[in-house]
Amino acid sequence: ANLLFKLRSNLKGKVVLVFQPAEEAGTGAKRLIDRLYKKIIFI
């Protein structure tokens, strides 16, 4: 995040940082992908 902040004048568009939920139950990654995958544009 600090590096992105320093380089923000060189970036165009929006940067979204996505963090994986806790994995105690082993379902966090799947839930994250199921809910967000279609909403995020990957380059």
N, C-alpha and C positions, 0 to 999 in steps of 0.2 A: 504494500500500500504506500509506503514512503517513497519508493522508487517511482511508482505511477504518479504520485503527487508531484514529484520533482520534474517529471517528464510531461506533465499535463499539457503544456503549450505545444508539444509535438504530436499529441494524440488527437484524432478526429473521432467524433461519435461518443458513445457512452461505454464505459468499462463497468462491468458488474462482477463483483467478487462473490463467489458462491462457496459456502462452507458446508461440509457434510455434517448432518446431525449425529448425535451420539450413537454409538454402535453396540450398546449393551444388549439390545434385542436382536441385532443382526439384520434389521430391516431399514435402517436409516438411508442407505445409499439408494435402494430401490424406490423408496418413497420420494426421495429427492428427485430422482430421474423421472418418475411417473408424473410428478406434479409440475416440474419446471422445464423439462426437455423441450416441449413444444413452444415455450414462451421465450426461449433464448436463441438468438441468432449467433451461430458460430462462424468464424472466418478462418 
